[in-house]
Amino acid sequence: MTRKAALRARAGPESIDDVLNWRLAMCMKRFVITALVGLNLFLLAVLLIGSYTLPAAQAQSGGRAGDFLMVTALASGQAYEVLYVVDVPKRQMYAFVPSTKSIDFVGHTDLKRMLRP
């Protein structure tokens, strides 16, 4: 028997099953590799998003939280309220009243002197 005849004899149903099994194994390997690459990309995205921090919002760069205290109070005999701003570090209190187009400064008080025993 020649070599070609031997190869043709092997080309029966068993070799077709072998080819199909080989193709199925290659498809599974390709699927597994694709799934692992996708999983790695997903984990990389989670890592990058998790390590990113938003910049701190600083609306007022000059003052620190707690330096000022604002209180409104009804002015006696008036239809408007007075805005009192307390500068805590300097211990000063400033008063403002509304006018038609702005807020007018009325005056200030030294709280150290006022609250001295």
KOLGU-4560 file (N, C-alpha, C; in nm, 3 decimals, padded with zeros to 5 digits):
<recs>
<n_xx: 00.085 n_yy: -00.117 n_zz: 00.000 ca_xx: 00.000 ca_yy: 00.000 ca_zz: 00.000 c_xx: 00.090 c_yy: 00.124 c_zz: 00.000 mol: A seq: 1 type: MET>
<n_xx: 00.051 n_yy: 00.217 n_zz: -00.084 ca_xx: 00.130 ca_yy: 00.339 ca_zz: -00.091 c_xx: 00.091 c_yy: 00.434 c_zz: 00.021 mol: A seq: 2 type: THR>
<n_xx: 00.169 n_yy: 00.537 n_zz: 00.030 ca_xx: 00.145 ca_yy: 00.634 ca_zz: 00.138 c_xx: 00.013 c_yy: 00.707 c_zz: 00.117 mol: A seq: 3 type: ARG>
<n_xx: -00.022 n_yy: 00.744 n_zz: -00.006 ca_xx: -00.148 ca_yy: 00.813 ca_zz: -00.033 c_xx: -00.266 c_yy: 00.723 c_zz: 00.001 mol: A seq: 4 type: LYS>
<n_xx: -00.254 n_yy: 00.598 n_zz: -00.030 ca_xx: -00.364 ca_yy: 00.505 ca_zz: 00.000 c_xx: -00.382 c_yy: 00.491 c_zz: 00.149 mol: A seq: 5 type: ALA>
<n_xx: -00.272 n_yy: 00.490 n_zz: 00.222 ca_xx: -00.281 ca_yy: 00.478 ca_zz: 00.368 c_xx: -00.347 c_yy: 00.602 c_zz: 00.427 mol: A seq: 6 type: ALA>
<n_xx: -00.316 n_yy: 00.719 n_zz: 00.375 ca_xx: -00.378 ca_yy: 00.842 ca_zz: 00.424 c_xx: -00.527 c_yy: 00.845 c_zz: 00.392 mol: A seq: 7 type: LEU>
<n_xx: -00.562 n_yy: 00.798 n_zz: 00.273 ca_xx: -00.704 ca_yy: 00.794 ca_zz: 00.236 c_xx: -00.779 c_yy: 00.694 c_zz: 00.324 mol: A seq: 8 type: ARG>
<n_xx: -00.716 n_yy: 00.589 n_zz: 00.359 ca_xx: -00.780 ca_yy: 00.489 ca_zz: 00.444 c_xx: -00.804 c_yy: 00.545 c_zz: 00.584 mol: A seq: 9 type: ALA>
<n_xx: -00.716 n_yy: 00.631 n_zz: 00.628 ca_xx: -00.734 ca_yy: 00.693 ca_zz: 00.759 c_xx: -00.838 c_yy: 00.803 c_zz: 00.758 mol: A seq: 10 type: ARG>
<n_xx: -00.879 n_yy: 00.848 n_zz: 00.643 ca_xx: -00.972 ca_yy: 00.960 ca_zz: 00.634 c_xx: -01.115 c_yy: 00.915 c_zz: 00.661 mol: A seq: 11 type: ALA>
<n_xx: -01.134 n_yy: 00.815 n_zz: 00.738 ca_xx: -01.266 ca_yy: 00.766 ca_zz: 00.771 c_xx: -01.330 c_yy: 00.849 c_zz: 00.881 mol: A seq: 12 type: GLY>
<n_xx: -01.439 n_yy: 00.797 n_zz: 00.940 ca_xx: -01.514 ca_yy: 00.870 ca_zz: 01.042 c_xx: -01.433 c_yy: 00.906 c_zz: 01.165 mol: A seq: 13 type: PRO>
<n_xx: -01.333 n_yy: 00.825 n_zz: 01.202 ca_xx: -01.255 ca_yy: 00.857 ca_zz: 01.321 c_xx: -01.174 c_yy: 00.985 c_zz: 01.301 mol: A seq: 14 type: GLU>
<n_xx: -01.117 n_yy: 01.003 n_zz: 01.185 ca_xx: -01.037 ca_yy: 01.122 ca_zz: 01.163 c_xx: -01.123 c_yy: 01.248 c_zz: 01.154 mol: A seq: 15 type: SER>
<n_xx: -01.245 n_yy: 01.236 n_zz: 01.105 ca_xx: -01.336 ca_yy: 01.352 ca_zz: 01.102 c_xx: -01.371 c_yy: 01.392 c_zz: 01.246 mol: A seq: 16 type: ILE>
<n_xx: -01.395 n_yy: 01.293 n_zz: 01.332 ca_xx: -01.422 ca_yy: 01.325 ca_zz: 01.472 c_xx: -01.301 c_yy: 01.391 c_zz: 01.537 mol: A seq: 17 type: ASP>
<n_xx: -01.183 n_yy: 01.341 n_zz: 01.500 ca_xx: -01.061 ca_yy: 01.404 ca_zz: 01.554 c_xx: -01.050 c_yy: 01.549 c_zz: 01.510 mol: A seq: 18 type: ASP>
<n_xx: -01.082 n_yy: 01.576 n_zz: 01.382 ca_xx: -01.075 ca_yy: 01.713 ca_zz: 01.331 c_xx: -01.178 c_yy: 01.801 c_zz: 01.401 mol: A seq: 19 type: VAL>
<n_xx: -01.299 n_yy: 01.749 n_zz: 01.419 ca_xx: -01.402 ca_yy: 01.827 ca_zz: 01.488 c_xx: -01.365 c_yy: 01.853 c_zz: 01.633 mol: A seq: 20 type: LEU>
<n_xx: -01.311 n_yy: 01.753 n_zz: 01.698 ca_xx: -01.268 ca_yy: 01.772 ca_zz: 01.838 c_xx: -01.155 c_yy: 01.874 c_zz: 01.845 mol: A seq: 21 type: ASN>
<n_xx: -01.063 n_yy: 01.867 n_zz: 01.748 ca_xx: -00.953 ca_yy: 01.964 ca_zz: 01.745 c_xx: -01.007 c_yy: 02.105 c_zz: 01.726 mol: A seq: 22 type: TRP>
<n_xx: -01.103 n_yy: 02.121 n_zz: 01.632 ca_xx: -01.163 ca_yy: 02.253 ca_zz: 01.608 c_xx: -01.238 c_yy: 02.303 c_zz: 01.731 mol: A seq: 23 type: ARG>
<n_xx: -01.310 n_yy: 02.213 n_zz: 01.796 ca_xx: -01.382 ca_yy: 02.251 ca_zz: 01.918 c_xx: -01.283 c_yy: 02.294 c_zz: 02.027 mol: A seq: 24 type: LEU>
<n_xx: -01.173 n_yy: 02.220 n_zz: 02.039 ca_xx: -01.072 ca_yy: 02.257 ca_zz: 02.138 c_xx: -01.011 c_yy: 02.393 c_zz: 02.106 mol: A seq: 25 type: ALA>
<n_xx: -00.986 n_yy: 02.422 n_zz: 01.979 ca_xx: -00.931 ca_yy: 02.552 ca_zz: 01.939 c_xx: -01.030 c_yy: 02.664 c_zz: 01.967 mol: A seq: 26 type: MET>
<n_xx: -01.159 n_yy: 02.638 n_zz: 01.941 ca_xx: -01.262 ca_yy: 02.741 ca_zz: 01.970 c_xx: -01.271 c_yy: 02.766 c_zz: 02.120 mol: A seq: 27 type: CYS>
<n_xx: -01.262 n_yy: 02.661 n_zz: 02.199 ca_xx: -01.266 ca_yy: 02.680 ca_zz: 02.345 c_xx: -01.144 c_yy: 02.757 c_zz: 02.394 mol: A seq: 28 type: MET>
<n_xx: -01.027 n_yy: 02.724 n_zz: 02.339 ca_xx: -00.906 ca_yy: 02.798 ca_zz: 02.378 c_xx: -00.919 c_yy: 02.945 c_zz: 02.342 mol: A seq: 29 type: LYS>
<n_xx: -00.969 n_yy: 02.972 n_zz: 02.221 ca_xx: -00.987 ca_yy: 03.110 ca_zz: 02.177 c_xx: -01.086 c_yy: 03.183 c_zz: 02.268 mol: A seq: 30 type: ARG>
<n_xx: -01.196 n_yy: 03.113 n_zz: 02.305 ca_xx: -01.296 ca_yy: 03.172 ca_zz: 02.393 c_xx: -01.236 c_yy: 03.202 c_zz: 02.531 mol: A seq: 31 type: PHE>
<n_xx: -01.161 n_yy: 03.108 n_zz: 02.586 ca_xx: -01.101 ca_yy: 03.126 ca_zz: 02.718 c_xx: -01.001 c_yy: 03.241 c_zz: 02.715 mol: A seq: 32 type: VAL>
<n_xx: -00.918 n_yy: 03.248 n_zz: 02.611 ca_xx: -00.820 ca_yy: 03.356 ca_zz: 02.602 c_xx: -00.890 c_yy: 03.491 c_zz: 02.587 mol: A seq: 33 type: ILE>
<n_xx: -00.994 n_yy: 03.497 n_zz: 02.505 ca_xx: -01.070 ca_yy: 03.622 ca_zz: 02.488 c_xx: -01.136 c_yy: 03.662 c_zz: 02.620 mol: A seq: 34 type: THR>
<n_xx: -01.193 n_yy: 03.566 n_zz: 02.691 ca_xx: -01.258 ca_yy: 03.597 ca_zz: 02.819 c_xx: -01.156 c_yy: 03.647 c_zz: 02.921 mol: A seq: 35 type: ALA>
<n_xx: -01.037 n_yy: 03.586 n_zz: 02.924 ca_xx: -00.934 ca_yy: 03.631 ca_zz: 03.018 c_xx: -00.881 c_yy: 03.771 c_zz: 02.984 mol: A seq: 36 type: LEU>
<n_xx: -00.866 n_yy: 03.799 n_zz: 02.855 ca_xx: -00.824 ca_yy: 03.934 ca_zz: 02.815 c_xx: -00.931 c_yy: 04.036 c_zz: 02.853 mol: A seq: 37 type: VAL>
<n_xx: -01.058 n_yy: 04.002 n_zz: 02.830 ca_xx: -01.168 ca_yy: 04.092 ca_zz: 02.869 c_xx: -01.173 c_yy: 04.114 c_zz: 03.018 mol: A seq: 38 type: GLY>
<n_xx: -01.152 n_yy: 04.006 n_zz: 03.096 ca_xx: -01.152 ca_yy: 04.019 ca_zz: 03.241 c_xx: -01.037 c_yy: 04.108 c_zz: 03.287 mol: A seq: 39 type: LEU>
<n_xx: -00.920 n_yy: 04.093 n_zz: 03.226 ca_xx: -00.806 ca_yy: 04.179 ca_zz: 03.262 c_xx: -00.833 c_yy: 04.325 c_zz: 03.230 mol: A seq: 40 type: ASN>
<n_xx: -00.895 n_yy: 04.351 n_zz: 03.117 ca_xx: -00.929 ca_yy: 04.490 ca_zz: 03.083 c_xx: -01.030 c_yy: 04.548 c_zz: 03.181 mol: A seq: 41 type: LEU>
<n_xx: -01.128 n_yy: 04.467 n_zz: 03.220 ca_xx: -01.227 ca_yy: 04.512 ca_zz: 03.318 c_xx: -01.161 c_yy: 04.542 c_zz: 03.452 mol: A seq: 42 type: PHE>
<n_xx: -01.072 n_yy: 04.453 n_zz: 03.498 ca_xx: -01.003 ca_yy: 04.476 ca_zz: 03.625 c_xx: -00.912 c_yy: 04.597 c_zz: 03.619 mol: A seq: 43 type: LEU>
<n_xx: -00.849 n_yy: 04.620 n_zz: 03.505 ca_xx: -00.767 ca_yy: 04.740 ca_zz: 03.489 c_xx: -00.853 c_yy: 04.866 c_zz: 03.497 mol: A seq: 44 type: LEU>
<n_xx: -00.970 n_yy: 04.863 n_zz: 03.434 ca_xx: -01.060 ca_yy: 04.979 ca_zz: 03.441 c_xx: -01.106 c_yy: 05.004 c_zz: 03.584 mol: A seq: 45 type: ALA>
<n_xx: -01.138 n_yy: 04.899 n_zz: 03.657 ca_xx: -01.181 ca_yy: 04.914 ca_zz: 03.797 c_xx: -01.067 c_yy: 04.971 c_zz: 03.881 mol: A seq: 46 type: VAL>
<n_xx: -00.946 n_yy: 04.923 n_zz: 03.856 ca_xx: -00.830 ca_yy: 04.974 ca_zz: 03.930 c_xx: -00.806 c_yy: 05.122 c_zz: 03.901 mol: A seq: 47 type: LEU>
<n_xx: -00.816 n_yy: 05.162 n_zz: 03.775 ca_xx: -00.793 ca_yy: 05.302 ca_zz: 03.741 c_xx: -00.903 c_yy: 05.392 c_zz: 03.796 mol: A seq: 48 type: LEU>
<n_xx: -01.027 n_yy: 05.347 n_zz: 03.787 ca_xx: -01.137 ca_yy: 05.429 ca_zz: 03.839 c_xx: -01.128 c_yy: 05.438 c_zz: 03.991 mol: A seq: 49 type: ILE>
<n_xx: -01.092 n_yy: 05.329 n_zz: 04.057 ca_xx: -01.082 ca_yy: 05.328 ca_zz: 04.203 c_xx: -00.968 c_yy: 05.413 c_zz: 04.255 mol: A seq: 50 type: GLY>
<n_xx: -00.862 n_yy: 05.427 n_zz: 04.178 ca_xx: -00.748 ca_yy: 05.504 ca_zz: 04.226 c_xx: -00.760 c_yy: 05.653 c_zz: 04.193 mol: A seq: 51 type: SER>
<n_xx: -00.856 n_yy: 05.691 n_zz: 04.110 ca_xx: -00.874 ca_yy: 05.831 ca_zz: 04.074 c_xx: -00.949 c_yy: 05.902 c_zz: 04.185 mol: A seq: 52 type: TYR>
<n_xx: -00.896 n_yy: 06.014 n_zz: 04.230 ca_xx: -00.964 ca_yy: 06.094 ca_zz: 04.331 c_xx: -01.000 c_yy: 06.229 c_zz: 04.270 mol: A seq: 53 type: THR>
<n_xx: -01.117 n_yy: 06.274 n_zz: 04.304 ca_xx: -01.161 ca_yy: 06.404 ca_zz: 04.256 c_xx: -01.084 c_yy: 06.514 c_zz: 04.327 mol: A seq: 54 type: LEU>
<n_xx: -01.057 n_yy: 06.623 n_zz: 04.258 ca_xx: -00.989 ca_yy: 06.733 ca_zz: 04.326 c_xx: -01.080 c_yy: 06.795 c_zz: 04.432 mol: A seq: 55 type: PRO>
<n_xx: -01.020 n_yy: 06.842 n_zz: 04.538 ca_xx: -01.096 ca_yy: 06.902 ca_zz: 04.646 c_xx: -01.155 c_yy: 07.036 c_zz: 04.601 mol: A seq: 56 type: ALA>
<n_xx: -01.282 n_yy: 07.055 n_zz: 04.629 ca_xx: -01.348 ca_yy: 07.179 ca_zz: 04.592 c_xx: -01.316 c_yy: 07.285 c_zz: 04.697 mol: A seq: 57 type: ALA>
<n_xx: -01.266 n_yy: 07.397 n_zz: 04.652 ca_xx: -01.233 ca_yy: 07.507 ca_zz: 04.742 c_xx: -01.299 c_yy: 07.633 c_zz: 04.688 mol: A seq: 58 type: GLN>
<n_xx: -01.416 n_yy: 07.660 n_zz: 04.740 ca_xx: -01.492 ca_yy: 07.774 ca_zz: 04.690 c_xx: -01.428 c_yy: 07.906 c_zz: 04.734 mol: A seq: 59 type: ALA>
<n_xx: -01.376 n_yy: 07.910 n_zz: 04.854 ca_xx: -01.312 ca_yy: 08.031 ca_zz: 04.903 c_xx: -01.169 c_yy: 07.995 c_zz: 04.940 mol: A seq: 60 type: GLN>
<n_xx: -01.075 n_yy: 08.044 n_zz: 04.862 ca_xx: -00.937 ca_yy: 08.007 ca_zz: 04.889 c_xx: -00.878 c_yy: 08.083 c_zz: 05.008 mol: A seq: 61 type: SER>
<n_xx: -00.934 n_yy: 08.198 n_zz: 05.042 ca_xx: -00.876 ca_yy: 08.279 ca_zz: 05.148 c_xx: -00.914 c_yy: 08.236 c_zz: 05.288 mol: A seq: 62 type: GLY>
<n_xx: -01.038 n_yy: 08.197 n_zz: 05.310 ca_xx: -01.083 ca_yy: 08.168 ca_zz: 05.445 c_xx: -01.084 c_yy: 08.020 c_zz: 05.475 mol: A seq: 63 type: GLY>
<n_xx: -01.081 n_yy: 07.988 n_zz: 05.602 ca_xx: -01.091 ca_yy: 07.849 ca_zz: 05.645 c_xx: -01.230 c_yy: 07.828 c_zz: 05.703 mol: A seq: 64 type: ARG>
<n_xx: -01.273 n_yy: 07.705 n_zz: 05.706 ca_xx: -01.404 ca_yy: 07.672 ca_zz: 05.761 c_xx: -01.407 c_yy: 07.708 c_zz: 05.909 mol: A seq: 65 type: ALA>
<n_xx: -01.512 n_yy: 07.773 n_zz: 05.951 ca_xx: -01.526 ca_yy: 07.808 ca_zz: 06.092 c_xx: -01.472 c_yy: 07.945 c_zz: 06.128 mol: A seq: 66 type: GLY>
<n_xx: -01.417 n_yy: 08.018 n_zz: 06.032 ca_xx: -01.364 ca_yy: 08.151 ca_zz: 06.062 c_xx: -01.474 c_yy: 08.255 c_zz: 06.075 mol: A seq: 67 type: ASP>
<n_xx: -01.587 n_yy: 08.232 n_zz: 06.009 ca_xx: -01.695 ca_yy: 08.330 ca_zz: 06.010 c_xx: -01.825 c_yy: 08.263 c_zz: 06.051 mol: A seq: 68 type: PHE>
<n_xx: -01.908 n_yy: 08.340 n_zz: 06.118 ca_xx: -02.039 ca_yy: 08.296 ca_zz: 06.159 c_xx: -02.139 c_yy: 08.403 c_zz: 06.116 mol: A seq: 69 type: LEU>
<n_xx: -02.246 n_yy: 08.362 n_zz: 06.047 ca_xx: -02.345 ca_yy: 08.459 ca_zz: 05.999 c_xx: -02.480 c_yy: 08.430 c_zz: 06.064 mol: A seq: 70 type: MET>
<n_xx: -02.544 n_yy: 08.536 n_zz: 06.111 ca_xx: -02.673 ca_yy: 08.525 ca_zz: 06.178 c_xx: -02.761 c_yy: 08.640 c_zz: 06.130 mol: A seq: 71 type: VAL>
<n_xx: -02.889 n_yy: 08.611 n_zz: 06.108 ca_xx: -02.983 ca_yy: 08.718 ca_zz: 06.077 c_xx: -03.076 c_yy: 08.738 c_zz: 06.196 mol: A seq: 72 type: THR>
<n_xx: -03.117 n_yy: 08.862 n_zz: 06.215 ca_xx: -03.209 ca_yy: 08.894 ca_zz: 06.324 c_xx: -03.300 c_yy: 09.007 c_zz: 06.278 mol: A seq: 73 type: ALA>
<n_xx: -03.422 n_yy: 09.002 n_zz: 06.324 ca_xx: -03.519 ca_yy: 09.105 ca_zz: 06.290 c_xx: -03.484 c_yy: 09.233 c_zz: 06.365 mol: A seq: 74 type: LEU>
<n_xx: -03.471 n_yy: 09.342 n_zz: 06.291 ca_xx: -03.439 ca_yy: 09.471 ca_zz: 06.353 c_xx: -03.564 c_yy: 09.522 c_zz: 06.424 mol: A seq: 75 type: ALA>
<n_xx: -03.546 n_yy: 09.572 n_zz: 06.544 ca_xx: -03.662 ca_yy: 09.616 ca_zz: 06.623 c_xx: -03.730 c_yy: 09.734 c_zz: 06.554 mol: A seq: 76 type: SER>
<n_xx: -03.860 n_yy: 09.720 n_zz: 06.531 ca_xx: -03.939 ca_yy: 09.825 ca_zz: 06.469 c_xx: -03.918 c_yy: 09.838 c_zz: 06.319 mol: A seq: 77 type: GLY>
<n_xx: -03.851 n_yy: 09.744 n_zz: 06.255 ca_xx: -03.825 ca_yy: 09.751 ca_zz: 06.110 c_xx: -03.887 c_yy: 09.629 c_zz: 06.041 mol: A seq: 78 type: GLN>
<n_xx: -03.904 n_yy: 09.639 n_zz: 05.910 ca_xx: -03.962 ca_yy: 09.530 ca_zz: 05.832 c_xx: -03.854 c_yy: 09.443 c_zz: 05.768 mol: A seq: 79 type: ALA>
<n_xx: -03.731 n_yy: 09.467 n_zz: 05.799 ca_xx: -03.622 ca_yy: 09.389 ca_zz: 05.738 c_xx: -03.537 c_yy: 09.327 c_zz: 05.848 mol: A seq: 80 type: TYR>
<n_xx: -03.449 n_yy: 09.236 n_zz: 05.805 ca_xx: -03.358 ca_yy: 09.171 ca_zz: 05.899 c_xx: -03.218 c_yy: 09.226 c_zz: 05.882 mol: A seq: 81 type: GLU>
<n_xx: -03.141 n_yy: 09.220 n_zz: 05.989 ca_xx: -03.002 ca_yy: 09.264 ca_zz: 05.988 c_xx: -02.916 c_yy: 09.138 c_zz: 05.978 mol: A seq: 82 type: VAL>
<n_xx: -02.813 n_yy: 09.144 n_zz: 05.895 ca_xx: -02.719 ca_yy: 09.034 ca_zz: 05.883 c_xx: -02.598 c_yy: 09.065 c_zz: 05.970 mol: A seq: 83 type: LEU>
<n_xx: -02.571 n_yy: 08.977 n_zz: 06.067 ca_xx: -02.454 ca_yy: 08.991 ca_zz: 06.152 c_xx: -02.351 c_yy: 08.888 c_zz: 06.109 mol: A seq: 84 type: TYR>
<n_xx: -02.229 n_yy: 08.934 n_zz: 06.082 ca_xx: -02.118 ca_yy: 08.846 ca_zz: 06.046 c_xx: -02.015 c_yy: 08.857 c_zz: 06.157 mol: A seq: 85 type: VAL>
<n_xx: -01.982 n_yy: 08.740 n_zz: 06.216 ca_xx: -01.884 ca_yy: 08.737 ca_zz: 06.325 c_xx: -01.754 c_yy: 08.679 c_zz: 06.269 mol: A seq: 86 type: VAL>
<n_xx: -01.647 n_yy: 08.756 n_zz: 06.279 ca_xx: -01.513 ca_yy: 08.710 ca_zz: 06.241 c_xx: -01.452 c_yy: 08.649 c_zz: 06.366 mol: A seq: 87 type: ASP>
<n_xx: -01.453 n_yy: 08.516 n_zz: 06.373 ca_xx: -01.414 ca_yy: 08.445 ca_zz: 06.496 c_xx: -01.268 c_yy: 08.469 c_zz: 06.533 mol: A seq: 88 type: VAL>
<n_xx: -01.170 n_yy: 08.453 n_zz: 06.440 ca_xx: -01.031 ca_yy: 08.474 ca_zz: 06.483 c_xx: -01.002 c_yy: 08.616 c_zz: 06.532 mol: A seq: 89 type: PRO>
<n_xx: -01.063 n_yy: 08.716 n_zz: 06.470 ca_xx: -01.039 ca_yy: 08.856 ca_zz: 06.510 c_xx: -01.134 c_yy: 08.902 c_zz: 06.618 mol: A seq: 90 type: LYS>
<n_xx: -01.237 n_yy: 08.824 n_zz: 06.648 ca_xx: -01.339 ca_yy: 08.857 ca_zz: 06.747 c_xx: -01.404 c_yy: 08.992 c_zz: 06.719 mol: A seq: 91 type: ARG>
<n_xx: -01.448 n_yy: 09.005 n_zz: 06.595 ca_xx: -01.518 ca_yy: 09.126 ca_zz: 06.550 c_xx: -01.656 c_yy: 09.086 c_zz: 06.498 mol: A seq: 92 type: GLN>
<n_xx: -01.756 n_yy: 09.174 n_zz: 06.515 ca_xx: -01.889 ca_yy: 09.150 ca_zz: 06.461 c_xx: -01.927 c_yy: 09.267 c_zz: 06.372 mol: A seq: 93 type: MET>
<n_xx: -01.973 n_yy: 09.236 n_zz: 06.251 ca_xx: -02.011 ca_yy: 09.336 ca_zz: 06.152 c_xx: -02.160 c_yy: 09.324 c_zz: 06.125 mol: A seq: 94 type: TYR>
<n_xx: -02.226 n_yy: 09.438 n_zz: 06.103 ca_xx: -02.370 ca_yy: 09.439 ca_zz: 06.077 c_xx: -02.396 c_yy: 09.497 c_zz: 05.938 mol: A seq: 95 type: ALA>
<n_xx: -02.489 n_yy: 09.434 n_zz: 05.865 ca_xx: -02.528 ca_yy: 09.476 ca_zz: 05.731 c_xx: -02.679 c_yy: 09.479 c_zz: 05.722 mol: A seq: 96 type: PHE>
<n_xx: -02.732 n_yy: 09.578 n_zz: 05.650 ca_xx: -02.877 ca_yy: 09.587 ca_zz: 05.626 c_xx: -02.902 c_yy: 09.595 c_zz: 05.476 mol: A seq: 97 type: VAL>
<n_xx: -03.016 n_yy: 09.542 n_zz: 05.431 ca_xx: -03.045 ca_yy: 09.547 ca_zz: 05.288 c_xx: -03.094 c_yy: 09.686 c_zz: 05.247 mol: A seq: 98 type: PRO>
<n_xx: -03.055 n_yy: 09.728 n_zz: 05.128 ca_xx: -03.112 ca_yy: 09.849 ca_zz: 05.068 c_xx: -03.178 c_yy: 09.805 c_zz: 04.937 mol: A seq: 99 type: SER>
<n_xx: -03.218 n_yy: 09.898 n_zz: 04.855 ca_xx: -03.293 ca_yy: 09.861 ca_zz: 04.735 c_xx: -03.211 c_yy: 09.779 c_zz: 04.636 mol: A seq: 100 type: THR>
<n_xx: -03.083 n_yy: 09.810 n_zz: 04.617 ca_xx: -03.003 ca_yy: 09.738 ca_zz: 04.519 c_xx: -02.875 c_yy: 09.676 c_zz: 04.575 mol: A seq: 101 type: LYS>
<n_xx: -02.853 n_yy: 09.688 n_zz: 04.705 ca_xx: -02.730 ca_yy: 09.634 ca_zz: 04.762 c_xx: -02.749 c_yy: 09.604 c_zz: 04.910 mol: A seq: 102 type: SER>
<n_xx: -02.643 n_yy: 09.564 n_zz: 04.972 ca_xx: -02.641 ca_yy: 09.544 ca_zz: 05.117 c_xx: -02.544 c_yy: 09.646 c_zz: 05.174 mol: A seq: 103 type: ILE>
<n_xx: -02.592 n_yy: 09.726 n_zz: 05.268 ca_xx: -02.512 ca_yy: 09.835 ca_zz: 05.323 c_xx: -02.450 c_yy: 09.794 c_zz: 05.457 mol: A seq: 104 type: ASP>
<n_xx: -02.325 n_yy: 09.835 n_zz: 05.475 ca_xx: -02.253 ca_yy: 09.812 ca_zz: 05.599 c_xx: -02.301 c_yy: 09.915 c_zz: 05.701 mol: A seq: 105 type: PHE>
<n_xx: -02.337 n_yy: 09.866 n_zz: 05.821 ca_xx: -02.387 ca_yy: 09.956 ca_zz: 05.926 c_xx: -02.276 c_yy: 09.989 c_zz: 06.025 mol: A seq: 106 type: VAL>
<n_xx: -02.203 n_yy: 09.889 n_zz: 06.070 ca_xx: -02.098 ca_yy: 09.913 ca_zz: 06.167 c_xx: -02.040 c_yy: 09.783 c_zz: 06.217 mol: A seq: 107 type: GLY>
<n_xx: -01.942 n_yy: 09.796 n_zz: 06.307 ca_xx: -01.880 ca_yy: 09.676 ca_zz: 06.363 c_xx: -01.860 c_yy: 09.695 c_zz: 06.513 mol: A seq: 108 type: HIS>
<n_xx: -01.840 n_yy: 09.583 n_zz: 06.581 ca_xx: -01.820 ca_yy: 09.584 ca_zz: 06.726 c_xx: -01.705 c_yy: 09.491 c_zz: 06.760 mol: A seq: 109 type: THR>
<n_xx: -01.623 n_yy: 09.533 n_zz: 06.854 ca_xx: -01.514 ca_yy: 09.449 ca_zz: 06.902 c_xx: -01.568 c_yy: 09.359 c_zz: 07.010 mol: A seq: 110 type: ASP>
<n_xx: -01.575 n_yy: 09.229 n_zz: 06.983 ca_xx: -01.634 ca_yy: 09.135 ca_zz: 07.079 c_xx: -01.542 c_yy: 09.112 c_zz: 07.200 mol: A seq: 111 type: LEU>
<n_xx: -01.411 n_yy: 09.127 n_zz: 07.184 ca_xx: -01.321 ca_yy: 09.112 ca_zz: 07.299 c_xx: -01.354 c_yy: 09.213 c_zz: 07.406 mol: A seq: 112 type: LYS>
<n_xx: -01.373 n_yy: 09.336 n_zz: 07.361 ca_xx: -01.402 ca_yy: 09.446 ca_zz: 07.454 c_xx: -01.543 c_yy: 09.431 c_zz: 07.510 mol: A seq: 113 type: ARG>
<n_xx: -01.636 n_yy: 09.388 n_zz: 07.427 ca_xx: -01.776 ca_yy: 09.378 ca_zz: 07.468 c_xx: -01.798 c_yy: 09.264 c_zz: 07.567 mol: A seq: 114 type: MET>
<n_xx: -01.728 n_yy: 09.152 n_zz: 07.553 ca_xx: -01.750 ca_yy: 09.035 ca_zz: 07.637 c_xx: -01.648 c_yy: 09.022 c_zz: 07.749 mol: A seq: 115 type: LEU>
<n_xx: -01.574 n_yy: 09.126 n_zz: 07.775 ca_xx: -01.477 ca_yy: 09.124 ca_zz: 07.883 c_xx: -01.551 c_yy: 09.127 c_zz: 08.019 mol: A seq: 116 type: ARG>
<n_xx: -01.507 n_yy: 09.043 n_zz: 08.115 ca_xx: -01.578 ca_yy: 09.041 ca_zz: 08.246 c_xx: -01.557 c_yy: 09.166 c_zz: 08.328 mol: A seq: 117 type: PRO>
</recs>
